[in-house]
Amino acid sequence: MHAQLIYADICSITKVMATHIANIYLKNKHIAREYNLEI
């Protein structure tokens, strides 16, 4: 039971981190695209 709870926490943390990384990546990509257009 305890191991399952830890596993569930790791899974949810991993999902949250993946979402944050994806959002940061897309935001940086968008900023880079705007910056290239300005140049």
N, C-alpha and C positions, 0 to 999 in steps of 0.2 A: 504493500500500500504506500509506504513512505517513498520507495523508489519510483513508483508511478507518479507521485506528486512532483518529485524532483524532475522527472523526465518531462512532465507537462509544463513545468516552469521553464525548463531549458528550451522546449519547443516554442512557447509563447515569446520568450525573450529573443530567440533567433528570428521569429517572424517579425517582431517589432524592429529589430536591428536591420533586417533585410529591407523593410519598408522605408526606414529612415535613410539607409544608404541609397536606395533607388530614388527617393525624393531629392536628396542632395545631388546625385548624379544628374538627374533630369534638370534640376534647377541650374547647375553649373553649365550643362550643355546649352540650355536656353540663354543664359547670360553670355556665353562664348559666342553664340550665334548672333546675338544683338551687337556684341562688341565688334565682330567681324563685319557686320553690315555698316557700322559707324565708320570703320576704317575705310 
